[in-house]
């Protein structure tokens, strides 16, 4: 399976403009986005064997990313 990043604008293309607007205007949303992007990058780097991590740690990071993605999606819908 090829490795890929999961940027929110790619996950929710219909919300691209709203994502950019909220990142610029809503500090809470921007902080959550920053954490999501950091997690996504760390997961990618682990899967690419650029940084070491055990499977349990990787799964925890993925769970946190999914939780953040759900939270961000709920904010986008409102």
N, C-alpha and C positions, 0 to 999 in steps of 0.2 A: 504494500500500500504506500503510495507516494506521500511524503510529508507535506503539510501545508499549514499556514497560519489561518486563523479564524477571525479576521477583523470583523467588528460588528457591522460595518457598512456592507460587507460581503454577505454576512449572515442575514441581514435585514435590508436589502437594497431599496425597498420601498420607503424606508425611513432615513435615507442618506442626508437629506436636507435638515430634518429634525435632529438627527444626531449631531451634526455640525453646529446647529443653533444652540442646542442644550449644552454642548461642550463649552461653548463660548460664554453662555449666559447663566448657567446653573452650576455652582461650585460642587454641590453634592453629586450631580450626574457626572461632572468632569472627573471627580475623584474616583468614582466607581469605574469609569471608563479607563482611567489610568491603571487601576489595579487589574482590570480585565486584560488590558494590553500587556501588562507585565507578566501576568500568569500565562497568557497565550504564548509569549516569547519564551518563557522558561520551559513550558511544555514542549514547544518545538525544539528547543536546544537539547533537552533531555532525549527526545525521540531521535534526534539526529546524532546522538552520542557525542555531543559537544561538551556536555557537563554530566557528571555521574549522578545517578539517583536510583534507588531501589524501586521496585514496582509499586509498593505501598505508597511511597511518597508521590509518585507520578499519579496514581489514582486519586489521592487526596487533592492534588492540584487540579486535576480534571473535574472533580466534584465541585470545587470552589469556583472554577470557571463557569460551569453550568449554572450554578446558583447565581453568580453575578450576571450571567447572560439573561436569566429569567427575570431578575430584578430590573435590569436595564430595559428589557422588553416591556415590562409593566409600566415603567416610567414613560416609555415612548408611546404607549397606547393612550396615555392621558393627556 
